Amino acid sequence: MSDIVSRFFQVFEESRASASVQAVFGPPESRGEVTVIPAASVRYGVGFGMGANTPEGTEEAGAQGLGGGGGAGTRARPVAVIEVTPTEVKVHPIIDYNRLVMAGICALVWLTFLWSGVLRKFIASRAGTH
Amino acid sequence: MWKMKCGPWRYRVERGDPIQVGECRLFPVVRVWTWSRRRASVGSQAFTAQGALMESLAPMAVVLERPGERRLIPIVDITRLLLWAIAGLCLAGTLSALAAHRALRASNRSHGGEP
């Protein structure tokens, strides 16, 4: 059993070592005198769990309980493009407008909800004092 | 290249192999955040093992080397910066709304109104 556990941890460490600079910086692409290198932000996650049980007095084959499971996910988002020409090197950032607009709308809705409550109380207190 | 560790969290900065483009040599620099946890217990009748790993890799800069020149070109993730700015504005707006709400309650109490 301890072999299985150590094998699991070995796979776990290997998956970790495989994440390197090559995952973030793509291969250079040349068009004429211009070469571009894409750069991305990469996130990933791996998880697993397993267990086995042999109740006392049930050592015969088939009486053992064994189970396990795992999962993994990854996400990559472009961050910038590096442009290399014979005279200069430029970094062009990539802006994700979709995410920004969505985050802006969410923030606006939340703040409107909060401040409308405060404003209602303020108007009510003014009406009460006059 | 550079490492830091705090509990299950690890931060490191790595420099990759150079990318040769004409006379230029570009060394990519990457920052890596890692969270990992693993656990195993082996008994006489049962054993369990769990493990989890999350890693975030992002470009930090490129080091440009060419004859007579060596400089660091930073790579800024503008989307991430703007998202943090929106989150900061949201937090500031929430805290100021709470402060205004408390101030209104306090003034209502002092004027003998509803609490």
gemmi code that builds the backbone of each chain (N, CA, C; Angstrom):
import gemmi

chains = {
    "A": [
        ("MET", (0.829, -1.216, 0.000), (0.000, 0.000, 0.000), (0.858, 1.258, 0.000)),
        ("SER", (1.959, 1.200, 0.781), (2.805, 2.394, 0.847), (3.447, 2.682, -0.509)),
        ("ASP", (3.611, 1.619, -1.356), (4.122, 1.827, -2.720), (3.164, 2.693, -3.530)),
        ("ILE", (1.874, 2.395, -3.376), (0.852, 3.157, -4.117), (0.895, 4.612, -3.678)),
        ("VAL", (1.007, 4.805, -2.365), (1.030, 6.175, -1.832), (2.249, 6.931, -2.357)),
        ("SER", (3.421, 6.259, -2.312), (4.630, 6.949, -2.782), (4.552, 7.220, -4.277)),
        ("ARG", (3.907, 6.328, -5.043), (3.738, 6.536, -6.488), (2.829, 7.753, -6.727)),
        ("PHE", (1.797, 7.861, -5.937), (0.879, 8.995, -6.051), (1.633, 10.305, -5.820)),
        ("PHE", (2.440, 10.329, -4.761), (3.172, 11.551, -4.448), (4.233, 11.858, -5.519)),
        ("GLN", (4.757, 10.791, -6.137), (5.738, 10.991, -7.207), (5.072, 11.680, -8.403)),
        ("VAL", (3.880, 11.182, -8.776), (3.117, 11.794, -9.880), (2.815, 13.258, -9.546)),
        ("PHE", (2.478, 13.463, -8.295), (2.152, 14.794, -7.786), (3.341, 15.756, -7.965)),
        ("GLU", (4.533, 15.291, -7.592), (5.736, 16.118, -7.710), (6.114, 16.341, -9.172)),
        ("GLU", (5.906, 15.286, -10.000), (6.221, 15.417, -11.420), (5.356, 16.476, -12.077)),
        ("SER", (4.063, 16.488, -11.711), (3.144, 17.470, -12.305), (3.582, 18.879, -11.920)),
        ("ARG", (4.165, 19.005, -10.745), (4.623, 20.298, -10.265), (5.876, 20.764, -11.008)),
        ("ALA", (6.779, 19.812, -11.256), (8.017, 20.155, -11.942), (7.779, 20.516, -13.404)),
        ("SER", (6.680, 19.975, -13.964), (6.423, 20.210, -15.393), (6.007, 21.653, -15.665)),
        ("ALA", (5.504, 22.347, -14.640), (5.113, 23.750, -14.821), (6.381, 24.591, -14.830)),
        ("SER", (6.663, 25.187, -15.942), (7.920, 25.915, -16.039), (7.726, 27.164, -16.863)),
        ("VAL", (8.847, 27.767, -17.201), (8.821, 29.020, -17.966), (8.175, 28.808, -19.338)),
        ("GLN", (8.338, 27.605, -19.899), (7.763, 27.329, -21.228), (6.243, 27.404, -21.228)),
        ("ALA", (5.633, 27.214, -20.070), (4.167, 27.297, -19.990), (3.702, 28.748, -20.090)),
        ("VAL", (4.572, 29.689, -19.735), (4.195, 31.105, -19.697), (4.597, 31.823, -20.990)),
        ("PHE", (5.799, 31.573, -21.453), (6.269, 32.218, -22.680), (6.163, 31.228, -23.841)),
        ("GLY", (5.440, 31.630, -24.869), (5.254, 30.764, -26.030), (6.459, 30.809, -26.948)),
        ("PRO", (6.448, 29.955, -27.977), (7.571, 29.965, -28.913), (7.548, 31.214, -29.798)),
        ("PRO", (8.717, 31.760, -30.142), (8.736, 32.967, -30.981), (8.240, 32.686, -32.399)),
        ("GLU", (7.477, 33.661, -32.931), (6.946, 33.556, -34.301), (7.518, 34.703, -35.115)),
        ("SER", (8.132, 34.405, -36.243), (8.749, 35.457, -37.060), (7.958, 35.704, -38.335)),
        ("ARG", (7.760, 36.999, -38.636), (7.162, 37.433, -39.904), (8.064, 38.532, -40.443)),
        ("GLY", (8.878, 38.185, -41.424), (9.822, 39.164, -41.962), (10.866, 39.508, -40.915)),
        ("GLU", (10.972, 40.791, -40.599), (11.980, 41.214, -39.625), (11.423, 41.288, -38.204)),
        ("VAL", (10.121, 41.073, -38.097), (9.475, 41.187, -36.777), (9.262, 39.795, -36.168)),
        ("THR", (9.629, 39.681, -34.902), (9.391, 38.426, -34.176), (8.515, 38.729, -32.971)),
        ("VAL", (7.507, 37.931, -32.759), (6.645, 38.139, -31.593), (6.710, 36.919, -30.672)),
        ("ILE", (6.704, 37.213, -29.370), (6.709, 36.147, -28.359), (5.493, 36.370, -27.464)),
        ("PRO", (4.536, 35.447, -27.453), (3.364, 35.624, -26.570), (3.699, 35.260, -25.121)),
        ("ALA", (3.086, 35.980, -24.195), (3.266, 35.676, -22.764), (1.887, 35.557, -22.126)),
        ("ALA", (1.695, 34.535, -21.329), (0.381, 34.286, -20.719), (0.519, 34.003, -19.239)),
        ("SER", (-0.568, 34.251, -18.536), (-0.631, 33.913, -17.113), (-1.322, 32.546, -17.022)),
        ("VAL", (-0.707, 31.607, -16.354), (-1.228, 30.236, -16.314), (-1.519, 29.842, -14.867)),
        ("ARG", (-2.674, 29.259, -14.660), (-3.028, 28.742, -13.332), (-3.518, 27.319, -13.479)),
        ("TYR", (-3.147, 26.470, -12.548), (-3.674, 25.115, -12.603), (-3.767, 24.534, -11.198)),
        ("GLY", (-4.581, 23.537, -11.078), (-4.741, 22.877, -9.791), (-4.936, 21.377, -9.972)),
        ("VAL", (-4.387, 20.619, -9.059), (-4.497, 19.160, -9.092), (-4.871, 18.695, -7.688)),
        ("GLY", (-5.746, 17.734, -7.592), (-6.087, 17.202, -6.277), (-6.457, 15.734, -6.359)),
        ("PHE", (-6.138, 14.996, -5.348), (-6.529, 13.587, -5.333), (-6.709, 13.107, -3.901)),
        ("GLY", (-7.413, 12.026, -3.772), (-7.581, 11.411, -2.462), (-7.863, 9.932, -2.637)),
        ("MET", (-7.376, 9.142, -1.724), (-7.657, 7.707, -1.806), (-7.610, 7.071, -0.417)),
        ("GLY", (-8.251, 5.942, -0.298), (-8.252, 5.262, 0.988), (-8.568, 3.789, 0.821)),
        ("ALA", (-8.109, 2.992, 1.770), (-8.381, 1.549, 1.745), (-8.583, 1.072, 3.171)),
        ("ASN", (-9.377, 0.052, 3.296), (-9.696, -0.454, 4.624), (-9.819, -1.984, 4.589)),
        ("THR", (-9.207, -2.651, 5.549), (-9.337, -4.103, 5.672), (-9.824, -4.392, 7.087)),
        ("PRO", (-11.152, -4.567, 7.270), (-11.661, -4.832, 8.619), (-11.092, -6.123, 9.191)),
        ("GLU", (-10.970, -6.171, 10.489), (-10.380, -7.338, 11.160), (-11.186, -8.604, 10.868)),
        ("GLY", (-10.477, -9.694, 10.585), (-11.130, -10.972, 10.324), (-11.642, -11.116, 8.910)),
        ("THR", (-11.363, -10.180, 8.018), (-11.825, -10.279, 6.623), (-10.638, -10.160, 5.685)),
        ("GLU", (-9.575, -10.929, 5.968), (-8.361, -10.835, 5.159), (-8.485, -11.543, 3.805)),
        ("GLU", (-9.555, -12.331, 3.598), (-9.674, -13.055, 2.332), (-9.926, -12.064, 1.176)),
        ("ALA", (-9.649, -12.541, -0.041), (-9.748, -11.676, -1.219), (-11.174, -11.175, -1.393)),
        ("GLY", (-11.328, -9.952, -1.767), (-12.645, -9.362, -2.023), (-13.248, -8.660, -0.840)),
        ("ALA", (-12.670, -8.847, 0.330), (-13.220, -8.205, 1.526), (-12.637, -6.822, 1.761)),
        ("GLN", (-11.667, -6.472, 0.948), (-10.998, -5.182, 1.124), (-11.783, -4.059, 0.454)),
        ("GLY", (-11.807, -2.916, 1.085), (-12.442, -1.755, 0.467), (-11.385, -0.777, -0.004)),
        ("LEU", (-11.500, -0.351, -1.225), (-10.497, 0.578, -1.774), (-11.205, 1.596, -2.658)),
        ("GLY", (-10.881, 2.847, -2.493), (-11.503, 3.870, -3.322), (-10.611, 5.084, -3.464)),
        ("GLY", (-10.873, 5.830, -4.482), (-10.053, 7.031, -4.684), (-10.607, 7.889, -5.799)),
        ("GLY", (-10.090, 9.068, -5.901), (-10.534, 9.954, -6.970), (-9.612, 11.152, -7.079)),
        ("GLY", (-9.766, 11.850, -8.151), (-8.907, 13.025, -8.329), (-9.481, 13.951, -9.375)),
        ("GLY", (-8.877, 15.092, -9.477), (-9.328, 16.060, -10.469), (-8.250, 17.080, -10.757)),
        ("ALA", (-8.408, 17.742, -11.872), (-7.423, 18.757, -12.241), (-8.083, 19.804, -13.111)),
        ("GLY", (-7.547, 20.987, -13.071), (-8.077, 22.062, -13.911), (-6.982, 23.038, -14.249)),
        ("THR", (-7.124, 23.690, -15.369), (-6.113, 24.674, -15.752), (-6.758, 25.854, -16.469)),
        ("ARG", (-6.119, 27.007, -16.401), (-6.634, 28.212, -17.052), (-5.454, 29.054, -17.511)),
        ("ALA", (-5.540, 29.558, -18.726), (-4.472, 30.421, -19.242), (-5.093, 31.695, -19.790)),
        ("ARG", (-4.435, 32.814, -19.584), (-4.949, 34.112, -20.033), (-3.792, 34.901, -20.643)),
        ("PRO", (-3.947, 35.400, -21.858), (-2.847, 36.169, -22.463), (-2.594, 37.470, -21.702)),
        ("VAL", (-1.346, 37.796, -21.501), (-0.970, 38.992, -20.731), (-0.291, 40.035, -21.611)),
        ("ALA", (0.603, 39.592, -22.459), (1.354, 40.555, -23.278), (1.963, 39.858, -24.490)),
        ("VAL", (2.363, 40.682, -25.436), (3.086, 40.189, -26.602), (4.395, 40.979, -26.678)),
        ("ILE", (5.495, 40.260, -26.798), (6.798, 40.931, -26.896), (7.171, 40.995, -28.382)),
        ("GLU", (7.392, 42.204, -28.841), (7.718, 42.405, -30.249), (9.203, 42.730, -30.366)),
        ("VAL", (9.910, 41.922, -31.119), (11.360, 42.118, -31.283), (11.636, 42.493, -32.733)),
        ("THR", (12.196, 43.668, -32.934), (12.615, 44.110, -34.269), (14.137, 44.301, -34.226)),
        ("PRO", (14.787, 44.439, -35.367), (16.252, 44.609, -35.324), (16.707, 45.825, -34.508)),
        ("THR", (15.832, 46.833, -34.352), (16.253, 48.036, -33.633), (15.762, 48.101, -32.190)),
        ("GLU", (14.602, 47.524, -31.898), (14.073, 47.641, -30.529), (13.245, 46.432, -30.094)),
        ("VAL", (13.003, 46.417, -28.774), (12.150, 45.367, -28.185), (11.025, 46.071, -27.443)),
        ("LYS", (9.783, 45.743, -27.795), (8.621, 46.389, -27.168), (7.732, 45.334, -26.529)),
        ("VAL", (7.082, 45.740, -25.420), (6.102, 44.861, -24.782), (4.723, 45.486, -24.976)),
        ("HIS", (3.841, 44.786, -25.639), (2.467, 45.262, -25.850), (1.544, 44.521, -24.889)),
        ("PRO", (0.989, 45.219, -23.896), (0.076, 44.522, -22.973), (-1.252, 44.170, -23.649)),
        ("ILE", (-1.858, 43.082, -23.191), (-3.169, 42.667, -23.711), (-4.184, 42.916, -22.601)),
        ("ILE", (-5.202, 43.710, -22.912), (-6.220, 44.039, -21.908), (-7.492, 43.234, -22.199)),
        ("ASP", (-7.977, 42.541, -21.170), (-9.184, 41.723, -21.302), (-10.399, 42.605, -20.943)),
        ("TYR", (-10.965, 43.259, -21.950), (-12.076, 44.195, -21.707), (-13.326, 43.477, -21.189)),
        ("ASN", (-13.543, 42.250, -21.637), (-14.736, 41.512, -21.180), (-14.742, 41.362, -19.657)),
        ("ARG", (-13.598, 40.933, -19.114), (-13.500, 40.742, -17.655), (-13.642, 42.069, -16.930)),
        ("LEU", (-13.024, 43.115, -17.491), (-13.082, 44.421, -16.834), (-14.500, 44.966, -16.813)),
        ("VAL", (-15.204, 44.835, -17.953), (-16.586, 45.330, -18.025), (-17.475, 44.546, -17.066)),
        ("MET", (-17.305, 43.229, -17.016), (-18.112, 42.408, -16.113), (-17.850, 42.786, -14.649)),
        ("ALA", (-16.563, 42.956, -14.303), (-16.208, 43.332, -12.925), (-16.767, 44.720, -12.604)),
        ("GLY", (-16.689, 45.639, -13.561), (-17.215, 46.994, -13.369), (-18.714, 46.984, -13.134)),
        ("ILE", (-19.429, 46.192, -13.939), (-20.896, 46.112, -13.788), (-21.244, 45.543, -12.405)),
        ("CYS", (-20.551, 44.482, -12.000), (-20.814, 43.859, -10.687), (-20.567, 44.876, -9.568)),
        ("ALA", (-19.451, 45.602, -9.662), (-19.118, 46.598, -8.635), (-20.173, 47.699, -8.591)),
        ("LEU", (-20.616, 48.141, -9.767), (-21.617, 49.209, -9.853), (-22.955, 48.773, -9.242)),
        ("VAL", (-23.366, 47.547, -9.556), (-24.632, 47.023, -9.019), (-24.551, 46.935, -7.493)),
        ("TRP", (-23.452, 46.440, -6.976), (-23.265, 46.283, -5.529), (-23.282, 47.636, -4.830)),
        ("LEU", (-22.537, 48.606, -5.395), (-22.471, 49.924, -4.756), (-23.810, 50.662, -4.843)),
        ("THR", (-24.520, 50.494, -5.971), (-25.836, 51.120, -6.109), (-26.798, 50.566, -5.059)),
        ("PHE", (-26.768, 49.250, -4.871), (-27.613, 48.582, -3.876), (-27.318, 49.116, -2.473)),
        ("LEU", (-26.020, 49.231, -2.137), (-25.625, 49.702, -0.802), (-26.017, 51.161, -0.577)),
        ("TRP", (-25.637, 52.014, -1.535), (-25.866, 53.448, -1.364), (-27.332, 53.840, -1.475)),
        ("SER", (-28.129, 53.045, -2.210), (-29.560, 53.365, -2.277), (-30.197, 53.181, -0.897)),
        ("GLY", (-29.752, 52.173, -0.157), (-30.243, 51.947, 1.210), (-29.884, 53.106, 2.120)),
        ("VAL", (-28.644, 53.550, 2.029), (-28.179, 54.671, 2.857), (-28.964, 55.940, 2.513)),
        ("LEU", (-29.147, 56.145, 1.212), (-29.858, 57.343, 0.753), (-31.311, 57.346, 1.208)),
        ("ARG", (-31.955, 56.156, 1.160), (-33.351, 56.029, 1.612), (-33.462, 56.410, 3.092)),
        ("LYS", (-32.498, 55.925, 3.892), (-32.498, 56.230, 5.340), (-32.295, 57.720, 5.561)),
        ("PHE", (-31.404, 58.302, 4.753), (-31.104, 59.731, 4.890), (-32.342, 60.577, 4.591)),
        ("ILE", (-33.045, 60.217, 3.496), (-34.261, 60.954, 3.116), (-35.339, 60.791, 4.192)),
        ("ALA", (-35.485, 59.559, 4.713), (-36.485, 59.286, 5.758), (-36.175, 60.081, 7.018)),
        ("SER", (-34.895, 60.164, 7.402), (-34.536, 60.901, 8.625), (-34.767, 62.400, 8.434)),
        ("ARG", (-34.512, 62.892, 7.224), (-34.769, 64.309, 6.932), (-36.257, 64.623, 7.022)),
        ("ALA", (-37.068, 63.730, 6.464), (-38.525, 63.921, 6.475), (-39.065, 63.873, 7.905)),
        ("GLY", (-38.425, 63.053, 8.747), (-38.844, 62.907, 10.137), (-38.522, 64.119, 10.981)),
        ("THR", (-37.423, 64.792, 10.717), (-37.008, 65.934, 11.534), (-37.739, 67.214, 11.154)),
        ("HIS", (-38.174, 67.342, 9.868), (-38.858, 68.575, 9.439), (-40.366, 68.462, 9.543)),
    ],
    "B": [
        ("MET", (15.972, 30.842, -8.919), (16.539, 32.189, -8.938), (16.309, 32.896, -7.590)),
        ("TRP", (15.073, 32.869, -7.093), (14.726, 33.498, -5.819), (13.526, 32.761, -5.234)),
        ("LYS", (13.593, 32.462, -3.924), (12.536, 31.638, -3.324), (12.088, 32.190, -1.983)),
        ("MET", (10.841, 31.917, -1.611), (10.320, 32.289, -0.304), (9.256, 31.250, 0.062)),
        ("LYS", (9.176, 30.895, 1.349), (8.196, 29.888, 1.739), (7.492, 30.314, 3.017)),
        ("CYS", (6.178, 30.119, 3.062), (5.417, 30.443, 4.270), (4.282, 29.431, 4.383)),
        ("GLY", (4.445, 28.450, 5.253), (3.445, 27.393, 5.407), (3.262, 26.634, 4.103)),
        ("PRO", (2.009, 26.445, 3.682), (1.807, 25.730, 2.425), (2.085, 26.597, 1.193)),
        ("TRP", (2.337, 27.896, 1.411), (2.564, 28.824, 0.293), (4.042, 28.903, -0.072)),
        ("ARG", (4.316, 28.975, -1.355), (5.687, 29.155, -1.819), (5.686, 30.191, -2.925)),
        ("TYR", (6.696, 31.026, -2.918), (6.839, 32.036, -3.977), (8.230, 31.896, -4.541)),
        ("ARG", (8.332, 31.858, -5.833), (9.674, 31.804, -6.424), (9.701, 32.563, -7.754)),
        ("VAL", (10.870, 33.047, -8.072), (11.086, 33.730, -9.347), (12.075, 32.885, -10.134)),
        ("GLU", (11.683, 32.535, -11.353), (12.521, 31.662, -12.175), (12.939, 32.356, -13.455)),
        ("ARG", (14.156, 32.075, -13.881), (14.618, 32.596, -15.162), (14.756, 31.415, -16.116)),
        ("GLY", (14.145, 31.543, -17.284), (14.157, 30.438, -18.242), (15.335, 30.481, -19.178)),
        ("ASP", (15.359, 29.510, -20.095), (16.419, 29.457, -21.106), (16.289, 30.647, -22.054)),
        ("PRO", (17.410, 31.127, -22.586), (17.329, 32.315, -23.464), (16.638, 32.016, -24.797)),
        ("ILE", (15.934, 33.036, -25.295), (15.291, 32.939, -26.608), (16.149, 33.803, -27.544)),
        ("GLN", (16.713, 33.194, -28.538), (17.609, 33.924, -29.457), (16.800, 34.453, -30.633)),
        ("VAL", (16.812, 35.775, -30.818), (16.150, 36.393, -31.958), (17.187, 37.326, -32.600)),
        ("GLY", (17.756, 36.900, -33.728), (18.818, 37.684, -34.369), (19.992, 37.841, -33.410)),
        ("GLU", (20.351, 39.105, -33.151), (21.464, 39.358, -32.228), (21.004, 39.410, -30.767)),
        ("CYS", (19.684, 39.485, -30.581), (19.136, 39.630, -29.213), (19.038, 38.279, -28.518)),
        ("ARG", (19.308, 38.310, -27.230), (19.028, 37.140, -26.385), (18.059, 37.609, -25.318)),
        ("LEU", (16.914, 36.946, -25.258), (15.896, 37.341, -24.277), (15.760, 36.246, -23.224)),
        ("PHE", (15.949, 36.611, -21.973), (15.788, 35.655, -20.869), (14.427, 35.906, -20.221)),
        ("PRO", (13.478, 34.980, -20.361), (12.175, 35.184, -19.716), (12.257, 34.991, -18.198)),
        ("VAL", (11.568, 35.854, -17.464), (11.528, 35.754, -16.000), (10.070, 35.555, -15.589)),
        ("VAL", (9.832, 34.559, -14.761), (8.472, 34.163, -14.386), (8.350, 34.140, -12.863)),
        ("ARG", (7.216, 34.638, -12.351), (6.968, 34.492, -10.911), (5.957, 33.365, -10.696)),
        ("VAL", (6.202, 32.555, -9.689), (5.369, 31.375, -9.450), (4.883, 31.364, -8.004)),
        ("TRP", (3.567, 31.313, -7.828), (2.948, 31.130, -6.509), (2.472, 29.694, -6.435)),
        ("THR", (2.803, 29.012, -5.364), (2.381, 27.612, -5.219), (1.722, 27.396, -3.864)),
        ("TRP", (0.644, 26.666, -3.872), (0.030, 26.207, -2.627), (-0.084, 24.698, -2.743)),
        ("SER", (0.497, 23.999, -1.808), (0.413, 22.539, -1.894), (0.228, 21.938, -0.507)),
        ("ARG", (-0.446, 20.840, -0.504), (-0.675, 20.128, 0.755), (-0.791, 18.642, 0.434)),
        ("ARG", (-0.119, 17.837, 1.211), (-0.247, 16.395, 1.013), (-0.201, 15.704, 2.360)),
        ("ARG", (-0.938, 14.643, 2.437), (-1.073, 13.956, 3.719), (-1.287, 12.463, 3.454)),
        ("ALA", (-0.709, 11.642, 4.281), (-0.923, 10.197, 4.151), (-0.866, 9.574, 5.532)),
        ("SER", (-1.746, 8.638, 5.784), (-1.655, 7.908, 7.041), (-1.806, 6.417, 6.733)),
        ("VAL", (-0.845, 5.656, 7.170), (-0.840, 4.219, 6.895), (-0.945, 3.494, 8.229)),
        ("GLY", (-2.035, 2.744, 8.403), (-2.224, 1.966, 9.623), (-2.186, 0.480, 9.314)),
        ("SER", (-2.462, -0.343, 10.323), (-2.419, -1.790, 10.101), (-3.627, -2.255, 9.289)),
        ("GLN", (-4.767, -1.545, 9.421), (-5.979, -1.980, 8.716), (-6.457, -1.004, 7.648)),
        ("ALA", (-5.957, 0.217, 7.708), (-6.463, 1.208, 6.752), (-5.366, 2.202, 6.387)),
        ("PHE", (-5.525, 2.747, 5.243), (-4.638, 3.858, 4.897), (-5.412, 4.886, 4.086)),
        ("THR", (-5.010, 6.130, 4.230), (-5.611, 7.204, 3.442), (-4.495, 8.111, 2.925)),
        ("ALA", (-4.738, 8.712, 1.788), (-3.769, 9.657, 1.223), (-4.520, 10.752, 0.505)),
        ("GLN", (-4.117, 11.981, 0.732), (-4.715, 13.118, 0.028), (-3.605, 14.060, -0.414)),
        ("GLY", (-3.834, 14.715, -1.500), (-2.867, 15.708, -1.961), (-3.556, 16.750, -2.805)),
        ("ALA", (-3.101, 17.990, -2.725), (-3.663, 19.053, -3.554), (-2.565, 20.048, -3.884)),
        ("LEU", (-2.627, 20.585, -5.053), (-1.619, 21.543, -5.510), (-2.279, 22.589, -6.388)),
        ("MET", (-1.977, 23.848, -6.128), (-2.435, 24.933, -6.998), (-1.220, 25.780, -7.326)),
        ("GLU", (-1.082, 26.123, -8.563), (0.077, 26.920, -8.946), (-0.358, 28.021, -9.902)),
        ("SER", (0.205, 29.200, -9.706), (-0.077, 30.346, -10.570), (1.249, 30.858, -11.127)),
        ("LEU", (1.355, 30.849, -12.440), (2.585, 31.306, -13.094), (2.268, 32.534, -13.921)),
        ("ALA", (3.066, 33.561, -13.803), (2.807, 34.784, -14.563), (4.134, 35.376, -15.045)),
        ("PRO", (4.105, 35.979, -16.239), (5.339, 36.597, -16.723), (5.681, 37.835, -15.899)),
        ("MET", (6.936, 38.012, -15.591), (7.357, 39.143, -14.762), (8.160, 40.152, -15.598)),
        ("ALA", (9.076, 39.648, -16.389), (9.942, 40.532, -17.191), (10.704, 39.708, -18.215)),
        ("VAL", (11.385, 40.397, -19.099), (12.377, 39.742, -19.960), (13.683, 40.518, -19.820)),
        ("VAL", (14.765, 39.771, -19.742), (16.080, 40.415, -19.677), (16.646, 40.406, -21.093)),
        ("LEU", (16.870, 41.583, -21.615), (17.353, 41.715, -22.988), (18.872, 41.838, -22.977)),
        ("GLU", (19.502, 40.993, -23.740), (20.965, 41.050, -23.884), (21.306, 41.126, -25.357)),
        ("ARG", (22.006, 42.177, -25.733), (22.553, 42.231, -27.082), (23.871, 43.005, -27.027)),
        ("PRO", (24.712, 42.916, -28.040), (26.035, 43.536, -27.942), (25.960, 44.993, -27.465)),
        ("GLY", (26.570, 45.244, -26.336), (26.623, 46.602, -25.781), (25.401, 47.006, -24.989)),
        ("GLU", (24.477, 46.110, -24.766), (23.245, 46.457, -24.041), (22.753, 45.270, -23.206)),
        ("ARG", (22.322, 45.598, -21.985), (21.698, 44.576, -21.141), (20.689, 45.304, -20.260)),
        ("ARG", (19.415, 45.026, -20.445), (18.402, 45.694, -19.622), (17.219, 44.788, -19.340)),
        ("LEU", (16.482, 45.183, -18.307), (15.317, 44.428, -17.875), (14.065, 45.140, -18.390)),
        ("ILE", (13.240, 44.418, -19.109), (11.985, 45.000, -19.605), (10.841, 44.379, -18.801)),
        ("PRO", (10.183, 45.169, -17.938), (9.099, 44.573, -17.122), (7.844, 44.300, -17.962)),
        ("ILE", (7.119, 43.278, -17.567), (5.835, 42.956, -18.218), (4.747, 43.208, -17.178)),
        ("VAL", (3.870, 44.152, -17.465), (2.808, 44.514, -16.511), (1.495, 43.891, -16.981)),
        ("ASP", (0.822, 43.206, -16.068), (-0.484, 42.621, -16.363), (-1.540, 43.693, -16.055)),
        ("ILE", (-1.873, 44.474, -17.083), (-2.779, 45.618, -16.877), (-4.172, 45.161, -16.467)),
        ("THR", (-4.647, 44.067, -17.045), (-5.989, 43.562, -16.678), (-6.061, 43.286, -15.178)),
        ("ARG", (-5.019, 42.631, -14.655), (-5.009, 42.285, -13.226), (-4.967, 43.541, -12.360)),
        ("LEU", (-4.162, 44.502, -12.794), (-4.065, 45.766, -12.040), (-5.407, 46.478, -11.991)),
        ("LEU", (-6.078, 46.537, -13.160), (-7.379, 47.218, -13.215), (-8.431, 46.466, -12.390)),
        ("LEU", (-8.361, 45.135, -12.396), (-9.309, 44.360, -11.578), (-9.090, 44.641, -10.094)),
        ("TRP", (-7.825, 44.742, -9.670), (-7.534, 45.084, -8.274), (-8.027, 46.487, -7.953)),
        ("ALA", (-7.886, 47.411, -8.933), (-8.361, 48.786, -8.727), (-9.878, 48.794, -8.529)),
        ("ILE", (-10.596, 48.015, -9.350), (-12.067, 47.930, -9.213), (-12.425, 47.338, -7.843)),
        ("ALA", (-11.683, 46.299, -7.437), (-11.942, 45.678, -6.123), (-11.684, 46.681, -4.997)),
        ("GLY", (-10.627, 47.471, -5.132), (-10.314, 48.494, -4.128), (-11.395, 49.553, -4.042)),
        ("LEU", (-11.887, 50.001, -5.207), (-12.969, 50.993, -5.238), (-14.231, 50.434, -4.586)),
        ("CYS", (-14.506, 49.180, -4.883), (-15.688, 48.505, -4.325), (-15.585, 48.444, -2.801)),
        ("LEU", (-14.404, 48.098, -2.304), (-14.190, 48.008, -0.858), (-14.327, 49.382, -0.212)),
        ("ALA", (-13.740, 50.397, -0.858), (-13.827, 51.761, -0.319), (-15.287, 52.224, -0.290)),
        ("GLY", (-16.026, 51.932, -1.369), (-17.443, 52.306, -1.435), (-18.256, 51.598, -0.369)),
        ("THR", (-17.967, 50.323, -0.120), (-18.690, 49.542, 0.887), (-18.415, 50.103, 2.289)),
        ("LEU", (-17.128, 50.370, 2.581), (-16.774, 50.881, 3.909), (-17.380, 52.261, 4.145)),
        ("SER", (-17.364, 53.113, 3.106), (-17.936, 54.457, 3.283), (-19.458, 54.384, 3.442)),
        ("ALA", (-20.106, 53.427, 2.761), (-21.556, 53.251, 2.924), (-21.883, 52.798, 4.345)),
        ("LEU", (-21.059, 51.888, 4.879), (-21.271, 51.426, 6.260), (-21.072, 52.575, 7.246)),
        ("ALA", (-20.043, 53.388, 7.000), (-19.773, 54.528, 7.878), (-20.930, 55.534, 7.828)),
        ("ALA", (-21.448, 55.789, 6.618), (-22.576, 56.716, 6.472), (-23.814, 56.178, 7.180)),
        ("HIS", (-24.044, 54.869, 7.055), (-25.186, 54.223, 7.703), (-25.105, 54.381, 9.226)),
        ("ARG", (-23.907, 54.168, 9.789), (-23.701, 54.303, 11.240), (-23.894, 55.747, 11.686)),
        ("ALA", (-23.368, 56.668, 10.881), (-23.494, 58.088, 11.218), (-24.958, 58.509, 11.237)),
        ("LEU", (-25.736, 58.002, 10.266), (-27.174, 58.318, 10.206), (-27.905, 57.763, 11.425)),
        ("ARG", (-27.559, 56.534, 11.793), (-28.193, 55.925, 12.976), (-27.879, 56.727, 14.233)),
        ("ALA", (-26.612, 57.136, 14.345), (-26.196, 57.895, 15.530), (-26.915, 59.238, 15.589)),
        ("SER", (-27.062, 59.899, 14.451), (-27.738, 61.207, 14.449), (-29.230, 61.050, 14.725)),
        ("ASN", (-29.839, 59.968, 14.229), (-31.253, 59.696, 14.502), (-31.489, 59.501, 16.002)),
        ("ARG", (-30.550, 58.745, 16.636), (-30.651, 58.490, 18.074), (-30.536, 59.790, 18.857)),
        ("SER", (-29.574, 60.626, 18.457), (-29.348, 61.873, 19.210), (-30.519, 62.848, 19.069)),
        ("HIS", (-31.267, 62.727, 17.929), (-32.444, 63.585, 17.741), (-33.722, 62.950, 18.279)),
        ("GLY", (-33.577, 61.789, 18.923), (-34.748, 61.112, 19.509), (-35.614, 60.410, 18.502)),
        ("GLY", (-35.077, 60.158, 17.326), (-35.837, 59.460, 16.292), (-35.735, 57.969, 16.470)),
        ("GLU", (-36.091, 57.265, 15.399), (-36.015, 55.804, 15.423), (-34.574, 55.359, 15.479)),
        ("PRO", (-34.239, 54.304, 16.215), (-32.863, 53.818, 16.257), (-32.459, 53.157, 14.934)),
    ],
}
model = gemmi.Model(1)
for chain_id, residues in chains.items():
    chain = gemmi.Chain(chain_id)
    for i, (resn, *xyz) in enumerate(residues, 1):
        res = gemmi.Residue()
        res.name, res.seqid = resn, gemmi.SeqId(i, " ")
        for name, pos in zip(("N", "CA", "C"), xyz):
            atom = gemmi.Atom()
            atom.name, atom.element = name, gemmi.Element(name[0])
            atom.pos, atom.b_iso = gemmi.Position(*pos), 0.0
            res.add_atom(atom)
        chain.add_residue(res)
    model.add_chain(chain)
structure = gemmi.Structure()
structure.add_model(model)
structure.setup_entities()
